Amino acid sequence: MRIEIRGRNLEVTDELRDHVSKRFARVAKQVSDLARLEVELREEKNKSITDRFVAEANLHLKGATLRAEEASPEMLHSIHELAEDMRRQVKRYREKRRARAKTRRAVGGLRRRTV
């Protein structure tokens, strides 16, 4: 999986890059090597917003795009929550694909028997 990290109103340090790649390692195991993950890290400049650090991710898979966004007072916490949200979405997507394939095989077997 290729990971692209961008920062808006925030400098993306090596520590942040390492943290993102570490957190999304579980997701990378579940998807194809051709998948592309775009992560955008930003800081809201409005001081009245308590959850100022926002992490947003778009995961481009073959046939689907998964999106998640998380905000919290700390950037590392936002990244962690974002990775967990994306992991849940990937798991659900894979289960759906497996169920569809299983149904298609069953229907194909029934069609062969009736013909």
RAHUJO-V172292 format. One record per run of one state. SS is the DSSP state (~ for helix, > for strand, _ for the rest). FROM is the first residue (numbers start at 1). TO is the last residue. Records with the same first field share a line. If there is no record, write none. Layout:
SS=FROM-TO ; FROM-TO
//
This chain:
_=1-1 ; 9-13 ; 24-24 ; 31-35 ; 44-52 ; 62-63 ; 73-74 ; 115-115
>=2-8 ; 36-43 ; 53-61 ; 64-72
~=14-23 ; 25-30 ; 75-114
//
